[in-house]
Amino acid sequence: MLVKENQPELYRELHDWFDHPTRWRALDCRTASTMGKGHGRLERRTITVSAACRYLDWPGLEQVIRFETRSVNTQTQAVSEQLCYAITSLPPQQASAAQLLALRRQHWAIENLLHYPRDVWLREDASRIRTEQAPIVMASIRNGLLNLLRGFGYHSIKKARELFAVHPHRALGLLELPVDFRLE
């Protein structure tokens, strides 16, 4: 679970814990890093994990986590850094630093493939539908639409929306095509 500043005491404790390396240098700390290049930037992701967190009063807490991301824009060479903290109930035997870093990447893959398109391009959060089962039905329709578009090769929901806004007959045509048909 990510720890944000809406949990000010826990956030401060984690910040202080990781910000004073002499406190945790000799303790059980593990790190893992990955490098990646894409979307016009070079990124280094580093995770530091410690199970020496018994001083925190948080139910089920097994490990504390610090994520650091350093991005370099490959065109402008501008550098940006991001730091965040998290806690987990997974003990070190079940989740190493490398595994926790991979889980974080998987989380963002889900966020980028499902939640972001539903919220931004299909405007789910702006929906005023609130009664009975209608929100669940609309969420199912949105998921079905995303799966339909991706099944026909539209990996950019933005581009698909723009295309179908100009050519609405093509959107209706998707319902008549065999599933293995791909639009160019």
C-alpha atoms as an extended CHARMM CRD file, in Angstrom:
* protein
*
       184  EXT
         1         1  MET       CA              0.0000000000        0.0000000000        0.0000000000  PROA      1               0.0000000000
         2         2  LEU       CA              1.3980000000        3.3740000000       -0.9860000000  PROA      2               0.0000000000
         3         3  VAL       CA              1.7710000000        5.7880000000        1.8920000000  PROA      3               0.0000000000
         4         4  LYS       CA              0.7310000000        9.2650000000        0.9110000000  PROA      4               0.0000000000
         5         5  GLU       CA              0.8020000000       12.4930000000        2.8100000000  PROA      5               0.0000000000
         6         6  ASN       CA             -2.8310000000       11.9830000000        3.8520000000  PROA      6               0.0000000000
         7         7  GLN       CA             -1.2780000000        9.6490000000        6.4710000000  PROA      7               0.0000000000
         8         8  PRO       CA              1.0600000000       12.3680000000        7.7840000000  PROA      8               0.0000000000
         9         9  GLU       CA              2.4470000000       10.5420000000       10.8150000000  PROA      9               0.0000000000
        10        10  LEU       CA              3.2260000000        7.2990000000        8.9680000000  PROA      10              0.0000000000
        11        11  TYR       CA              4.6260000000        9.2450000000        5.9930000000  PROA      11              0.0000000000
        12        12  ARG       CA              6.9140000000       11.2750000000        8.2860000000  PROA      12              0.0000000000
        13        13  GLU       CA              8.0840000000        8.1490000000       10.1280000000  PROA      13              0.0000000000
        14        14  LEU       CA              8.9620000000        6.3970000000        6.8620000000  PROA      14              0.0000000000
        15        15  HSD       CA             10.6740000000        9.4890000000        5.5110000000  PROA      15              0.0000000000
        16        16  ASP       CA             12.7350000000        9.8180000000        8.6980000000  PROA      16              0.0000000000
        17        17  TRP       CA             13.5440000000        6.0930000000        8.7140000000  PROA      17              0.0000000000
        18        18  PHE       CA             14.9450000000        6.0790000000        5.1810000000  PROA      18              0.0000000000
        19        19  ASP       CA             16.4080000000        9.5910000000        5.3460000000  PROA      19              0.0000000000
        20        20  HSD       CA             18.8170000000        8.6570000000        8.1660000000  PROA      20              0.0000000000
        21        21  PRO       CA             20.9550000000        5.8510000000        6.7060000000  PROA      21              0.0000000000
        22        22  THR       CA             22.9660000000        5.3430000000        9.8840000000  PROA      22              0.0000000000
        23        23  ARG       CA             19.7710000000        4.0710000000       11.5370000000  PROA      23              0.0000000000
        24        24  TRP       CA             19.1300000000        1.3350000000        9.0030000000  PROA      24              0.0000000000
        25        25  ARG       CA             22.5040000000        0.6680000000        7.3780000000  PROA      25              0.0000000000
        26        26  ALA       CA             23.2520000000       -2.2570000000        9.6900000000  PROA      26              0.0000000000
        27        27  LEU       CA             19.6820000000       -3.5040000000        9.7030000000  PROA      27              0.0000000000
        28        28  ASP       CA             17.8920000000       -5.7730000000        7.2730000000  PROA      28              0.0000000000
        29        29  CYS       CA             17.7730000000       -3.5860000000        4.1420000000  PROA      29              0.0000000000
        30        30  ARG       CA             17.6490000000       -4.9330000000        0.6300000000  PROA      30              0.0000000000
        31        31  THR       CA             17.6590000000       -3.0430000000       -2.6570000000  PROA      31              0.0000000000
        32        32  ALA       CA             16.8740000000       -3.7950000000       -6.2730000000  PROA      32              0.0000000000
        33        33  SER       CA             17.0600000000       -1.6210000000       -9.3780000000  PROA      33              0.0000000000
        34        34  THR       CA             15.8980000000       -1.7050000000      -12.9630000000  PROA      34              0.0000000000
        35        35  MET       CA             16.7280000000        0.4550000000      -15.9500000000  PROA      35              0.0000000000
        36        36  GLY       CA             14.3390000000        1.1510000000      -18.7680000000  PROA      36              0.0000000000
        37        37  LYS       CA             14.1330000000        3.2740000000      -21.8660000000  PROA      37              0.0000000000
        38        38  GLY       CA             10.8980000000        4.3390000000      -23.4750000000  PROA      38              0.0000000000
        39        39  HSD       CA              8.6170000000        7.2690000000      -24.2060000000  PROA      39              0.0000000000
        40        40  GLY       CA             11.6360000000        9.5210000000      -24.7620000000  PROA      40              0.0000000000
        41        41  ARG       CA             13.2320000000        8.9650000000      -21.3900000000  PROA      41              0.0000000000
        42        42  LEU       CA             15.7190000000        6.7760000000      -19.5960000000  PROA      42              0.0000000000
        43        43  GLU       CA             14.4970000000        5.6180000000      -16.1800000000  PROA      43              0.0000000000
        44        44  ARG       CA             16.2020000000        4.0270000000      -13.2320000000  PROA      44              0.0000000000
        45        45  ARG       CA             13.8660000000        2.5670000000      -10.6110000000  PROA      45              0.0000000000
        46        46  THR       CA             15.3120000000        1.6320000000       -7.2280000000  PROA      46              0.0000000000
        47        47  ILE       CA             13.5510000000        0.0340000000       -4.3030000000  PROA      47              0.0000000000
        48        48  THR       CA             14.8500000000       -0.2370000000       -0.7600000000  PROA      48              0.0000000000
        49        49  VAL       CA             13.0240000000       -2.6350000000        1.5480000000  PROA      49              0.0000000000
        50        50  SER       CA             13.3920000000       -3.2900000000        5.2650000000  PROA      50              0.0000000000
        51        51  ALA       CA             11.6980000000       -5.6910000000        7.6280000000  PROA      51              0.0000000000
        52        52  ALA       CA             13.1130000000       -3.8260000000       10.6370000000  PROA      52              0.0000000000
        53        53  CYS       CA              9.9130000000       -1.8650000000       11.0640000000  PROA      53              0.0000000000
        54        54  ARG       CA              8.4880000000       -3.2810000000       14.2820000000  PROA      54              0.0000000000
        55        55  TYR       CA              8.5650000000        0.1660000000       15.8570000000  PROA      55              0.0000000000
        56        56  LEU       CA              5.6630000000        1.2280000000       13.6320000000  PROA      56              0.0000000000
        57        57  ASP       CA              2.2090000000        0.5900000000       15.0350000000  PROA      57              0.0000000000
        58        58  TRP       CA              0.4560000000       -0.6070000000       11.8920000000  PROA      58              0.0000000000
        59        59  PRO       CA             -1.6050000000       -3.8380000000       11.7860000000  PROA      59              0.0000000000
        60        60  GLY       CA             -0.0610000000       -6.6210000000        9.7090000000  PROA      60              0.0000000000
        61        61  LEU       CA              3.0180000000       -4.6030000000        8.7620000000  PROA      61              0.0000000000
        62        62  GLU       CA              5.9380000000       -6.7940000000        7.6520000000  PROA      62              0.0000000000
        63        63  GLN       CA              8.0860000000       -4.5110000000        5.4850000000  PROA      63              0.0000000000
        64        64  VAL       CA              8.5620000000       -0.8260000000        4.7230000000  PROA      64              0.0000000000
        65        65  ILE       CA              9.4650000000        0.3040000000        1.2150000000  PROA      65              0.0000000000
        66        66  ARG       CA             11.0730000000        3.2870000000       -0.4480000000  PROA      66              0.0000000000
        67        67  PHE       CA             10.7140000000        3.7200000000       -4.2240000000  PROA      67              0.0000000000
        68        68  GLU       CA             13.0370000000        6.0740000000       -6.0700000000  PROA      68              0.0000000000
        69        69  THR       CA             12.6390000000        6.9130000000       -9.7480000000  PROA      69              0.0000000000
        70        70  ARG       CA             15.1380000000        8.9890000000      -11.6880000000  PROA      70              0.0000000000
        71        71  SER       CA             14.1830000000        9.9410000000      -15.2600000000  PROA      71              0.0000000000
        72        72  VAL       CA             16.3170000000       11.6190000000      -17.8830000000  PROA      72              0.0000000000
        73        73  ASN       CA             14.6310000000       13.0730000000      -20.9420000000  PROA      73              0.0000000000
        74        74  THR       CA             16.6850000000       11.7250000000      -23.8560000000  PROA      74              0.0000000000
        75        75  GLN       CA             16.1650000000       14.8720000000      -25.9520000000  PROA      75              0.0000000000
        76        76  THR       CA             16.5240000000       17.6670000000      -23.4020000000  PROA      76              0.0000000000
        77        77  GLN       CA             18.5920000000       15.8120000000      -20.7700000000  PROA      77              0.0000000000
        78        78  ALA       CA             16.2060000000       17.2180000000      -18.1240000000  PROA      78              0.0000000000
        79        79  VAL       CA             16.2770000000       15.1270000000      -14.9610000000  PROA      79              0.0000000000
        80        80  SER       CA             13.2900000000       14.4230000000      -12.7410000000  PROA      80              0.0000000000
        81        81  GLU       CA             13.2580000000       12.4390000000       -9.5400000000  PROA      81              0.0000000000
        82        82  GLN       CA             10.3580000000       10.9290000000       -7.6390000000  PROA      82              0.0000000000
        83        83  LEU       CA             10.3600000000        9.4120000000       -4.1920000000  PROA      83              0.0000000000
        84        84  CYS       CA              7.5330000000        7.5380000000       -2.5130000000  PROA      84              0.0000000000
        85        85  TYR       CA              6.9870000000        5.1560000000        0.3710000000  PROA      85              0.0000000000
        86        86  ALA       CA              4.8790000000        2.0780000000        0.8900000000  PROA      86              0.0000000000
        87        87  ILE       CA              4.1640000000       -0.6370000000        3.4230000000  PROA      87              0.0000000000
        88        88  THR       CA              3.3110000000       -4.2740000000        2.8800000000  PROA      88              0.0000000000
        89        89  SER       CA              2.0400000000       -7.2250000000        4.8470000000  PROA      89              0.0000000000
        90        90  LEU       CA              4.1960000000       -9.5690000000        2.7460000000  PROA      90              0.0000000000
        91        91  PRO       CA              7.1620000000      -10.9070000000        4.7410000000  PROA      91              0.0000000000
        92        92  PRO       CA             10.6480000000      -10.9810000000        3.1530000000  PROA      92              0.0000000000
        93        93  GLN       CA             10.3390000000      -14.7430000000        2.5500000000  PROA      93              0.0000000000
        94        94  GLN       CA              7.3540000000      -14.1190000000        0.2640000000  PROA      94              0.0000000000
        95        95  ALA       CA              8.4350000000      -10.8620000000       -1.3760000000  PROA      95              0.0000000000
        96        96  SER       CA             12.0330000000       -9.9020000000       -2.0580000000  PROA      96              0.0000000000
        97        97  ALA       CA             13.0100000000       -6.3910000000       -3.0810000000  PROA      97              0.0000000000
        98        98  ALA       CA             13.0940000000       -7.4280000000       -6.7530000000  PROA      98              0.0000000000
        99        99  GLN       CA              9.6490000000       -9.0360000000       -6.4940000000  PROA      99              0.0000000000
       100       100  LEU       CA              8.1760000000       -5.9330000000       -4.8500000000  PROA      100             0.0000000000
       101       101  LEU       CA              9.6570000000       -3.7590000000       -7.5900000000  PROA      101             0.0000000000
       102       102  ALA       CA              8.0870000000       -6.0390000000      -10.2110000000  PROA      102             0.0000000000
       103       103  LEU       CA              4.7230000000       -5.8540000000       -8.4000000000  PROA      103             0.0000000000
       104       104  ARG       CA              4.8830000000       -2.0670000000       -8.5350000000  PROA      104             0.0000000000
       105       105  ARG       CA              5.5020000000       -2.1840000000      -12.2890000000  PROA      105             0.0000000000
       106       106  GLN       CA              2.5510000000       -4.5640000000      -12.7080000000  PROA      106             0.0000000000
       107       107  HSD       CA              0.3600000000       -2.1660000000      -10.7510000000  PROA      107             0.0000000000
       108       108  TRP       CA              1.1940000000        0.6490000000      -13.1540000000  PROA      108             0.0000000000
       109       109  ALA       CA              0.5500000000       -1.5950000000      -16.1330000000  PROA      109             0.0000000000
       110       110  ILE       CA             -2.9660000000       -2.2080000000      -14.8130000000  PROA      110             0.0000000000
       111       111  GLU       CA             -3.3820000000        1.4950000000      -14.0770000000  PROA      111             0.0000000000
       112       112  ASN       CA             -2.2870000000        2.4880000000      -17.5710000000  PROA      112             0.0000000000
       113       113  LEU       CA             -4.2380000000       -0.1960000000      -19.4190000000  PROA      113             0.0000000000
       114       114  LEU       CA             -7.5050000000       -0.1090000000      -17.4880000000  PROA      114             0.0000000000
       115       115  HSD       CA             -8.0550000000        2.6570000000      -14.9560000000  PROA      115             0.0000000000
       116       116  TYR       CA             -6.5470000000        5.5590000000      -16.9040000000  PROA      116             0.0000000000
       117       117  PRO       CA             -8.5200000000        4.8880000000      -20.1340000000  PROA      117             0.0000000000
       118       118  ARG       CA            -11.7230000000        4.3540000000      -18.1610000000  PROA      118             0.0000000000
       119       119  ASP       CA            -11.2770000000        7.5860000000      -16.2430000000  PROA      119             0.0000000000
       120       120  VAL       CA             -9.7130000000        9.8890000000      -18.8360000000  PROA      120             0.0000000000
       121       121  TRP       CA            -11.0640000000        8.7030000000      -22.1890000000  PROA      121             0.0000000000
       122       122  LEU       CA            -14.3750000000        7.2070000000      -21.0690000000  PROA      122             0.0000000000
       123       123  ARG       CA            -14.8760000000        9.7870000000      -18.2690000000  PROA      123             0.0000000000
       124       124  GLU       CA            -15.9170000000        7.2410000000      -15.6640000000  PROA      124             0.0000000000
       125       125  ASP       CA            -15.2090000000        9.4920000000      -12.6620000000  PROA      125             0.0000000000
       126       126  ALA       CA            -17.3450000000       12.2660000000      -14.1630000000  PROA      126             0.0000000000
       127       127  SER       CA            -20.3300000000        9.9480000000      -14.5520000000  PROA      127             0.0000000000
       128       128  ARG       CA            -23.4220000000       11.0030000000      -12.6080000000  PROA      128             0.0000000000
       129       129  ILE       CA            -24.9440000000        7.5200000000      -12.7120000000  PROA      129             0.0000000000
       130       130  ARG       CA            -25.3620000000        6.5280000000       -9.0680000000  PROA      130             0.0000000000
       131       131  THR       CA            -28.5560000000        4.5280000000       -8.5600000000  PROA      131             0.0000000000
       132       132  GLU       CA            -28.9530000000        0.8160000000       -7.9330000000  PROA      132             0.0000000000
       133       133  GLN       CA            -26.9340000000       -1.4300000000      -10.2850000000  PROA      133             0.0000000000
       134       134  ALA       CA            -26.4150000000        1.1970000000      -13.0080000000  PROA      134             0.0000000000
       135       135  PRO       CA            -22.7980000000        2.0650000000      -12.0070000000  PROA      135             0.0000000000
       136       136  ILE       CA            -21.8300000000       -1.6270000000      -12.1620000000  PROA      136             0.0000000000
       137       137  VAL       CA            -23.5690000000       -2.0540000000      -15.5250000000  PROA      137             0.0000000000
       138       138  MET       CA            -21.8040000000        1.0330000000      -16.9410000000  PROA      138             0.0000000000
       139       139  ALA       CA            -18.4210000000       -0.1870000000      -15.6520000000  PROA      139             0.0000000000
       140       140  SER       CA            -19.0360000000       -3.5050000000      -17.4330000000  PROA      140             0.0000000000
       141       141  ILE       CA            -19.9540000000       -1.6890000000      -20.6430000000  PROA      141             0.0000000000
       142       142  ARG       CA            -16.7980000000        0.4370000000      -20.4250000000  PROA      142             0.0000000000
       143       143  ASN       CA            -14.6510000000       -2.6530000000      -19.8370000000  PROA      143             0.0000000000
       144       144  GLY       CA            -16.3410000000       -4.3970000000      -22.7440000000  PROA      144             0.0000000000
       145       145  LEU       CA            -15.7180000000       -1.3990000000      -24.9830000000  PROA      145             0.0000000000
       146       146  LEU       CA            -12.0170000000       -1.3100000000      -24.0530000000  PROA      146             0.0000000000
       147       147  ASN       CA            -11.6880000000       -5.0470000000      -24.7130000000  PROA      147             0.0000000000
       148       148  LEU       CA            -13.5460000000       -4.7320000000      -28.0280000000  PROA      148             0.0000000000
       149       149  LEU       CA            -11.3130000000       -1.8810000000      -29.2000000000  PROA      149             0.0000000000
       150       150  ARG       CA             -8.1350000000       -3.6710000000      -28.1650000000  PROA      150             0.0000000000
       151       151  GLY       CA             -9.3850000000       -6.8840000000      -29.7650000000  PROA      151             0.0000000000
       152       152  PHE       CA             -9.6420000000       -5.0120000000      -33.0680000000  PROA      152             0.0000000000
       153       153  GLY       CA             -6.1650000000       -3.5850000000      -32.7420000000  PROA      153             0.0000000000
       154       154  TYR       CA             -6.9110000000       -0.1650000000      -31.2660000000  PROA      154             0.0000000000
       155       155  HSD       CA             -4.3100000000        0.1330000000      -28.5330000000  PROA      155             0.0000000000
       156       156  SER       CA             -4.7280000000        3.8930000000      -28.2610000000  PROA      156             0.0000000000
       157       157  ILE       CA             -8.1920000000        4.5950000000      -26.9220000000  PROA      157             0.0000000000
       158       158  LYS       CA             -7.6570000000        8.3010000000      -27.6300000000  PROA      158             0.0000000000
       159       159  LYS       CA             -7.0040000000        7.6390000000      -31.3270000000  PROA      159             0.0000000000
       160       160  ALA       CA             -9.9690000000        5.2740000000      -31.5540000000  PROA      160             0.0000000000
       161       161  ARG       CA            -12.2870000000        7.8940000000      -30.0130000000  PROA      161             0.0000000000
       162       162  GLU       CA            -11.0020000000       10.5400000000      -32.4170000000  PROA      162             0.0000000000
       163       163  LEU       CA            -11.4810000000        8.2220000000      -35.4070000000  PROA      163             0.0000000000
       164       164  PHE       CA            -14.9930000000        7.1910000000      -34.3930000000  PROA      164             0.0000000000
       165       165  ALA       CA            -16.0070000000       10.7920000000      -33.6690000000  PROA      165             0.0000000000
       166       166  VAL       CA            -15.2500000000       11.6230000000      -37.3060000000  PROA      166             0.0000000000
       167       167  HSD       CA            -16.4990000000        8.2790000000      -38.7240000000  PROA      167             0.0000000000
       168       168  PRO       CA            -19.2670000000        6.9630000000      -36.4140000000  PROA      168             0.0000000000
       169       169  HSD       CA            -20.3480000000        4.3550000000      -38.9990000000  PROA      169             0.0000000000
       170       170  ARG       CA            -16.9710000000        2.6190000000      -38.5180000000  PROA      170             0.0000000000
       171       171  ALA       CA            -17.6880000000        2.2160000000      -34.7900000000  PROA      171             0.0000000000
       172       172  LEU       CA            -21.0040000000        0.5410000000      -35.5210000000  PROA      172             0.0000000000
       173       173  GLY       CA            -19.2730000000       -1.6200000000      -38.1010000000  PROA      173             0.0000000000
       174       174  LEU       CA            -17.1280000000       -3.1840000000      -35.3630000000  PROA      174             0.0000000000
       175       175  LEU       CA            -20.1740000000       -5.0260000000      -34.0980000000  PROA      175             0.0000000000
       176       176  GLU       CA            -20.6620000000       -6.7460000000      -37.4520000000  PROA      176             0.0000000000
       177       177  LEU       CA            -17.0760000000       -7.9120000000      -38.0400000000  PROA      177             0.0000000000
       178       178  PRO       CA            -15.6950000000      -11.3400000000      -37.1630000000  PROA      178             0.0000000000
       179       179  VAL       CA            -13.6170000000      -11.2930000000      -33.9760000000  PROA      179             0.0000000000
       180       180  ASP       CA            -10.3200000000      -12.0580000000      -35.7230000000  PROA      180             0.0000000000
       181       181  PHE       CA            -10.7310000000       -9.1260000000      -38.1560000000  PROA      181             0.0000000000
       182       182  ARG       CA             -8.3140000000       -6.2220000000      -37.6180000000  PROA      182             0.0000000000
       183       183  LEU       CA             -8.8870000000       -2.6850000000      -38.8660000000  PROA      183             0.0000000000
       184       184  GLU       CA             -5.8680000000       -0.8920000000      -40.2640000000  PROA      184             0.0000000000
